[in-house]
């Protein structure tokens, strides 16, 4: 039951249940919706794909699979996706980063409200909203920076764009911490091991620079991902010196306790949206030291007030900030308190996020009923990476040429009214 009394389902899509902030966001959203009596579930569309960073599945929320065989081509998958959503209408469909199935958005009836979420300030997410945004009832951006980037690239979508920060679990009372003046600074990295975005290979360089500056530090690295071996190899000398420790992928439910055991949360990323890991860390009083990038990070971290901001790739600056924190216990206490206050007062709790999403869901249906939004008619719109091989994604009857091919494809993918 939504805020206006209308009954609807909420279907939150993801390709695979891997370690990333979008899946954690999805779990938090679905869990809170279910607790409020609103039918919601995760839909995994490609769960058969092997993943280098699998995340433990939560047992307290429903997770369904798209009902197709693993070896089915995308023509069959798209038809199944349309059928799945229409059979559960009226519903809200959140595509997230499921770029290969969200392309059916133009084929959905008005009984399926599509709420697209732009999760990051990066080309792939901007391509997603640019290609499909006009077929989405509402567009949610996770930070003001991402919203500005979306509108700048797609000014015609301005009226449908809103900003809703990621919501996380934050204690109602500031966690009590004990700061040891003569102990090594305990730093935590928790996230995906992906060099192109996270710049994880900066981590051993930062620890090495701290060692050269005689800064007592211990770095714990949690997570997994495609560049894990490269990171392990680069860290090996420092692991042998017990300056770095790998602890693997930590179940999300155990993250609060892990954060309480560390003084600082480090982010070396080249680009982000609104990192929920950073919000969670600050909510536990963990001091953020993060890159100063065009993202939600500067909306959270105020340099010299509740943490430090450092330019991307500036290894020496990271080490200098750690030296300052290690020496100054009173500064750590002040930053920790301010970090907690920032997220406590900033409406970053899960309940705040879900309140806002429910408003968006209701608006989506109301605008359809009033006729102020009508989804345009169009065919399947492939993401850029699929276009060069589009014939290989369709069943053999579509492998014809010219007009006959187009007619067969349109017959396969009829508009569902």
N, C-alpha and C positions, 0 to 999 in steps of 0.2 A: 504494500500500500504506500503510494507516494504521498507527498505533502498535500496534494489536492484531492486525494481519495481515489485517484485512478490506479488500477492494478496493472502492473507490467513486469516483465522479466528483464534482467540485466545480464548481458552476455559479454564477458571480457575476454578478448582473444589474445593468444600468444602462440608463436610457432612451436616452441619447446620450453620445458620448465628448466631453464638454465640460470646460472648465477648472474643476475643483473638487477638494477634498480627498478626497471619497469615491472618485472615479475613480483618484486616485493611490494611495489605500489598496488599491483593488481590484487594480490592476496589481502592486503590491508583493506582495500575498497570492498572486495567481495565479502570479507569477514564482517565488516561493520554493517553492510547492507543486510546480510542475513540476520544479524543480531537485531536489526530493526524490523524484521518481518518481511523484507523485500526479497523475492526470489532472485538469486544471483548465482552465477557460477563462472569458473574459468573454462574456456574452450581452447584446448590444444589442437592445432591444425596439422602439425607435422611431428608428432611425438616420437615417430620412428627414427628420426634422424639422430645419429650418434652425436654426443656433445662432450666437449673437453672440459666443461665446467658445470656438470649437473648439480642442481640444488635439491635438497631434501624437500619432498612434497609435504605441505601441511595436511594434517589429517582432519582438521576442523572446518574445512571448506570444501564444497563440491568442485571436482575437476573432471570435466568430460573430454572426450576425444571426438574429433570430426569423424562421422561414421563412413569412412572409406578405407579401402585396403592400402597398405603402405606403398604398393607399387603403382597405384593409380596415377594417371597423368592429370595435368592441371585442368583440362577441360571438364573432366568428371568431378574433380575437387571443387571447382567453382560452382557447378550445378548443385553439388551436395551442400555447399556453404549457403547458397541462396535458400534452398529447401529447409535447411536447419533453422535459419533465422525466421523465415516466414511461418514455419510451423509453431514457433514460440512467440509470435506476435500477438498482442502489441509488446514490443520489446525495445530496449536500448542496446545497441551494438557498439562496443568500444574496440576498434581495430588495433590500437596500440602500435607496435612495430611489426605487425604481421603483414608486411608489404606485399607478399605474393597472393594473399587471399582478400585483402581489402579492396582489390581492384574490381570486385563485384558491386561496390557501393552504388554505381549508377543503375544497377538492375533491381534494386530493392524497392518494395512498395512503400507507401507512406505510413504503413503500420509498423515499419522498422525505423526507429529513430537512430541515426548514426551520430555519435559524439566522438570525433577524432581528437586525439591528444598528441600535441607536439612536445615530445619529451626532451629534446636536446637542440642546442644551437649548432647544428651540423647539416651539411648538404643533403644527406639522405632523408632526414625528417622534413626539411624544407621542400624537397622534391615531392615528398608524400602529400603534404598539404597543398602544394601548388597543383598537383595533378588531380587530386580528388576533393579538395576543400569545398568546391561548389556543390558537391553531392552529399556533403555532411550537413546535418541539421545545425550542429554546433561545433565549434572548435575551441578546445581548451589548451592553453599554454601553461607550462609549469613554472614559468618565471616571467617577469616583465620584460627582461631582455629577449626571451624567446618570442613573446607576444609582439614586441616591436619589430623583430626580424621577420616574423610572419606577415605582419601588416605591410611592412616596407616592400616585401616581395609580391604581396597579393592585396593591394589596397581595396579591391572590390569585395574582399571578405571581412573588412573591418567590423561591420555590424554583428558578425557572428563569432567574433573572437573574444574570449574572456580569459582571465588569468586565475588559476587556482593552484596555489603552492602544494607540493607533495606533503601529505600528512603522515606522521610517524607516531610511534608510541613514546610518550614523554612522561616521566614521573611528575606527579602533582606537586611534589616537594623537591627542592634542589638536593641532589645527592651530596652527602657529606664525604669529603675527601681529606686524606692525610698527606701532606706534602713533606717529603724528606729532602733537606737541603744538600746533603752530601751523597745522595744516591744518584746513579745514572738516570738521565731523563728517559722515561719509558714512552716510546713512540709506536703508534699502530698504523699500519696500512691494511685496509680491508677492502677488497674489491676484485675486479676482473684483471687478470694478467694479460693486458693488451697494450702493446707498446704504442701503436698508432694514436690511441686516445689517451691512455692513462700515463704514458711515459714512465713505465715501471722501471726501466733501466737507469733512470735517474736515482733510484733509491740506493743502490750500493755506492754510487758516486757520492751521495750526500753523507752516508755513514763514513765512507773513507775520508772525506773532507773533515768531518767532525773528529775523526781519529788524529788527523794531522794537526788540528787546532787544540788537541787535548781536551775535547768536550766529552765528558762521560755520557754515553748514549747506548740504548739498547732498542733495536727495531724488531717488532713482531710483524710478520707478514702473513695475512690470512686471505684465502681465496684460491682461485684457479683460473685457467684460461688458456688460450691458444699459444701464448708466448711464455708458458711456464718454464720450459726447459732452458730457454735463453736467460730468464731471470735467475733460476737456480744456479746456472753456470757462473753468471756474473757475480753472484753473492757468495760463492763457495769459500773463498779465502776469509771472508768476514764471518761466515757461519762457523768456520773452524776456530776463529778467535772468540766465538760466543758473543758477537756483537749483533748478529742477525739470527732470528729463529723463524722457521716456517711451521705453521700449524694447520695448513690445509683449509678446506672449506668449512666454515663454522656455521652450524644451523642458526637460522635467523633468531630463534628464540633465545639463543645463548649469547647474542651480541651485547645486550645491556651489561651483563656481568663482565664480559671481556673489555668493554669500554671503560668500566669503572676501574679496571686494573692498570689503565694507561693514562699518562699525563697529557699526551698530544696525539691528535689525529692528523695524518699527513695526506694531502692530495697533490699530486704532481701533474695533473691532467692538462692536456692541450685544449680540450673542449669538453663542455658538460651542459646539462640543462639545469635542473635543480636537484642536486645529489641528495637522495634521502639518507644515504650513509652519513653524510656530513651533518644533516639535521639531527639524526639520532645521536651522533657523537656529541654535538653541542648540548643536546638535551640531557646527557649524562655528565655534563660539566667537563668534557674532554676538550682541550684547547685546540682550535683549528689552526693549522699552518698550511695554507693552500695557495694555488696559483691564482694570479690576478688576471682572470680571463673573462671574456664577454659571455656571461652566463648568470645563473642564479647565485654563484658563489659570492660576488661582491654585495649582493642584497642581504646575505647572511653575515659575512665576515667583514668587520670594520677594522682596518689595519691599525694596530696599536690600541684598540679599545677592547675587543673580545678575542683577539687572535692576531695572526700576521698574514699578509698577502705578499706573495713573492712572484716575480716574473717567471714565465715558463722557461725551464731549462737552467735557471740561475742556481746552480748547485751551491756555490759559495754563500749566496744569500740565505738559502735554507739552513746551512750549517751555522751561520752567524745568528740567525733567529733562535736556533736550538741552544746555542751558547748563552744567549741572553736569558732564555727561560730557565736553563739549568742553574744559573747563578742566582737568580732572583726569585725566591719563594713567594714573596709578597706579590710580585707581578703575576705569577702563576695563579695565585688565589684570586686576584682581581679578574684576570681573563676568564677563569673558569666560571666565576659567578656571572660575569657579563654574557658569556656564551649561553649559559642556561637561561638567563633572563631574555635573551634575544629570541629564542624559540618559544619560550613560555608565553611571552606577550605577543608573539607574532602570528598566532593562530595557525601553528604548524602541527597541531594534533590531528589524529585520524578523524575524530568526530567533527572537527572544523572542516576538513576536506570533504567529508561525505555530506555535510549540510549543504555545502556549495554545489556539489555534484547533483544532489537531488533537485536543487533549484534549476540547474541547467537541464536536467531530464524533463522536468515539468514544462519548462519553457519550450523545449523542442516539440513536445506533443501539442501544446497550446498554439504554437505558430502554425502547425499543420492544420489544426482544426479551424483556425481563423483564416487560413489561406495566405498568410503572410510569408510562408515558405513552401515552395513546391519543388521537389527534386527534379532537375532536368532529366530528359531522356538521353541516354548514351549507351554505347556498347562497353564491354569490358575494357578497362584502361590499364594496360600493363605497365609495371615499373620499368625504368630504363634498363636494368640489368637483364630483363627477360625478353626485351624486344628483338635482339639479334637472333634468338633461337625460338621465336614464338611458335613455330609449327611443331616443335618437339614437345610442347606442353599440351598438345591437343590430341584427341583420339584420331585414328587413321582416316575416318570419313572426312575430316576437315583438311586433309593434306592436298586437296585440289587447288586450283589456281583461280585468280581473278574473281569475277562476279559469283561464280558457283561456290567458290571457297567461302566468300563473305556470307552468302545466303545460308550455307550449311552451318557456319559458325553462329549466325544469329538464331537459327532454328535450335541449335544446341543450347544456346543461352537466352531463352525467351525472357522478356520482361515479366516479372511476377506481380500481378495486380492484387 
